Amino acid sequence: MLEIIHRYVEILDKYFGNVCELDLIFNFQKAYFILNELIMSGELQESSKKVILRVTLQQDEIEQLENSERGWGEINLDGVAKSAILSVKEFKQSFTR
């Protein structure tokens, strides 16, 4: 259990860059999203920090895309396409192992 908590803190630290309490207070949705990627139904869902960070960054890009469609910001469509292609490749690799 302590290893999972330590892994969660490491992921938060990489995502926020030296995470502090204020990061968690003002970005609790992201902290919860990362926790949900790590643990589901009380069990470890994904142990790879790289995969969790990539999925979280993809979610950020999707949010930016939705905001840009509403006129709230700009989006890098190349980044979204590249991350989607990487997701498909990793998904396929997980079944070939």
N, C-alpha and C positions, 0 to 999 in steps of 0.2 A: 504494500500500500504506500509506503514512504517513497518507493522508487517511482510510482505513478505520479505522486505529488511533485517530486523533484523534476520529473520529465515535463509536467505541466508548467512549472515555473521556468524551466529552460526554454520552452517554446514561447511563453509570454515574453521572456527577456529578448529572444531573437526577434520576435514580431515588433515589439514596442521599442526595442533598443534601450536596455537598462531600465526595465519596468519598475514603476513605483506605484504607490497607492492611488495617486491621482489618475494614472493611466487606467486603472481598474474602475475607478469611480466614474470617469467621464466616457469610458469606452467599454462599459460592462457588457454590451451586446457582443463585441468582438471577443472578450474574454469567455463569455458563455459559448459562443460559436466554436472557439478553439477547444474548450472543455468537451463540448458535444462531439467534436471530431475525434477526440482522444478516448472518451468513455461513452458507452451507450448501454443502457439497461444494467448498469453496475459492473460491466465488464470492459476490459481494455479492447477498444475497437481497432485502433491504429497505433503502432508503437514508433513509427518512423517520423522523426521531427521534420524531415524534408517534405514528406507527403503532406503532413498537416499544414505546414507553412505554405506550401504551394496551393493547397485547396483554399486556405484562408485568403491568400492573395488573389486567387481567381474570383472568390466571392467579392472582394473589394472591387475588382474590375467590372463584375456584373452590376454591382451597385452604382458604379460610375456610369455605366452604359444606361441604366435605367434613369439616373439623374440627368444625363445628357439628352435623353429622349424627352424629358420634361422641360428641358431648357435650363438645367441647373448646373451644368459643367461640361467639360470636354472628356473624350474617351480615346484611348489608344486601341483601335480595333485590331491592329496587328498583334498586340500583346494578348488580347482575348483569344484570337484565333490560334496563336502559338500555344497558349496554355491549354486550350481545348484539345489540340492535337497531341500534346504530351499526355494529357489525361487518358485519351483513347489508347495510346501506345502502352502506358503503364497498366491499363485495364486488361489489354490483350496479354501482356507479359505475365500478369498474375495468374492467368489460366493455363499458360504454357509451362509453368514451373512444376 
